[in-house]
Amino acid sequence: MTATVYSVTRLHAAGEAFEHELPFQLAVVELPGNVRTTVRIVGPPVEIGDKVIPDAAIPSCWRLAPP
C-alpha cells in the first residue's frame, strides 16, 4: 500500500516515554479512497507530496517509498 504525504511535522518534544526517540516525524497521509490518517515516519525526512509505504521492520511506522 502506498500513501501520499498530505502534511508533515518534526517533533522536538514529546512525552517521557518517547523522549529517547526525538526528533521524529509525524505525517498526515492520504490513502487510496481519499482516506487520511496520521502516521509516524522513519528514515529520511519526507515532504508534502512524497509517496510513503509501511515499514516492514517497525510496526506502525512508515517510510519514504523507493522511486
VOZADO-457265 format. One record per residue: residue in three letters; x, y, z of N, C-alpha, C in turn. Coordinates in steps of 0.2 Angstrom, whole numbers, plus 5000, padded with zeros to 4 digits. Example, Ala and Ser with C-alpha at 12.3 -4.5 7.8 and 13.67 -1.06 7.14 Angstrom:
! VOZADO-457265
ala506649725039506249785039506649845039
ser506449895035506849955036506450005039
END
This chain:
! VOZADO-457265
met500449945000500050005000500450065000
thr500350114996500650174996500250234997
ala500450285001500150345003500550405001
thr500150465001500450524999500450565005
val501050595006501050645012500650705011
tyr500250725015499750775015500050835019
ser500250815025500550865030501050835034
val501650875036502150835040502450885045
thr502650865051502950905056503550865059
arg504050895062504550865065504450885073
leu504450835077504350845084505050845087
his505150895092505750905096505650895103
ala504950895105504750875112504250825112
ala504250785117503750735117503650705124
gly503150665125503150635132503750595134
glu503750585140504350555143504550485140
ala504050445138504150385135504450385128
phe504350445125504650455118505250495118
glu505450525123506050575123506650545120
his506850485121507450455118507350445111
glu506850455108506750445100506750515097
leu506750565100506750635097507350655093
pro507350695088506750715085506450665080
phe505750665079505450615074504950655070
gln504750625065504250655060503550625061
leu503050665061502350635061502050665054
ala501650625051501350655045500650635044
val500250675041499550655039499650635032
val499450575030499550545024498850525021
glu498750525014498150515011498250445008
leu497750395010497750335007497350325001
pro497350274997496850264992496150274995
gly495650304991495050314993494950384997
asn495450424996495450495000495350485007
val495650435010495650425017496250455020
arg496250495025496850525028496950495035
thr497550485037497750455044498450485046
thr498550485052499150515055499650455056
val500250455054500750405054501450435056
arg501850395059502550415061502950395055
ile503450435053503950425048504550415051
val504950355048505550345050506050345044
gly506650355045507150365039507250435037
pro507450445031507550515029506950555029
pro507050625030506450665030505950665024
val505350675025504850675019504650745019
glu504350765013504050825011503250815009
ile502850865009502250855006502250834999
gly501850784997501850754990502250694990
asp502650684994503050624994502650554995
lys502850504992502550434992502850404998
val502450375003502750335008502350265008
ile502750215012502550145012502550125019
pro502250075022502350055028503050025029
asp503350035035503950005036503949935039
ala504149885035504149815037504449795043
ala504949835045505349815051505149845057
ile504749905057504549945063503749945062
pro503349905066502649915066502449985067
ser501850005064501550065065501950125062
cys502550115059502950165056502950165048
trp503050215045503050225038503750255036
arg503950245029504550275027504450295020
leu504950335017504950355010504950295005
ala504450295000504450244995505050254991
pro505250194988505850194983505550224977
pro506050264973505750294967505550244962
END
